[in-house]
Amino acid sequence: MLTVAARLRVGQGWDVETATTATVLRDLARRSIGLSAEAARHEKAILAIVRSWRPELLDQPGVGPIVAATLLCAWSHPGRVRSEAAFAMLAGVAPIPANSGQTANRFRLNRYGDRQLNRALHTVVLCRLRYDKTTQAYAERRTAEGKTPREIKRCLKRYVARDFYRLLENPPSSAA
């Protein structure tokens, strides 16, 4: 549809409203096509940077170049984050008790921290819930235990943050 809209031509006998609508639609379609091409070029450049720095991130399920770049930007360098709990707090996925006084086993999501990092972890969790068999089995088991989908995602984000912290702090040694 974008290609068709980008090729629109204004007819001679069209009224002002129709001609203006067609012109604006054509301009927006051309801009969208140009921005999509630009985004693809940037993603390619980001992929090259991630592959040169930490290619093992791209081997993880649910991690693409944008998610990997977000993880690397938040983590920065070895030793910046002192523990996996601190990384989880940085990502905003550390469990925070939400006790009412009568129950003491409820937790809520942390609304603070690096929101881009939290979004990257959320993307990974959603991909794994959809495509990874072990994550699906975990979600089914936790659902049978009475957890809500929101609580399951919170737990999965924490696990994913822990795994990424370990991977970033202790990269696999190259066999070469």
Long-range contacts (C-beta under 8 A, 24 or more apart in sequence): 1-29, 2-29, 2-32, 2-33, 3-29, 3-33, 5-29, 6-30, 6-33, 54-168, 54-171, 56-167, 56-171, 56-172, 57-164, 57-167, 57-168, 60-124, 60-163, 60-164, 60-167, 61-124, 61-127, 61-128, 61-131, 61-132, 62-123, 62-124, 62-125, 62-126, 62-127, 62-128, 62-131, 62-132, 63-124, 66-120, 67-120, 67-123, 67-124, 70-116, 70-117, 70-119, 70-120, 71-117, 71-120, 71-164, 71-168, 72-168, 73-116, 74-114, 74-116, 74-117, 74-120, 75-164, 75-165, 75-168, 78-168, 78-169, 81-165, 81-169, 83-165, 84-161, 84-162, 84-165, 84-166, 87-161, 87-162, 87-164, 87-165, 88-158, 88-161, 88-162, 88-165, 89-113, 90-114, 90-117, 91-117, 91-118, 91-121, 91-157, 91-161, 92-117, 92-118, 93-118, 93-121, 93-154, 93-157, 93-158, 93-160, 93-161, 94-158, 95-154, 95-158, 107-151, 107-154, 108-154, 109-150, 109-154, 118-157, 121-157, 121-160, 121-161, 121-164, 122-153, 122-157, 124-160, 125-153, 125-156, 125-157, 125-160, 128-156, 128-160, 129-153, 129-156
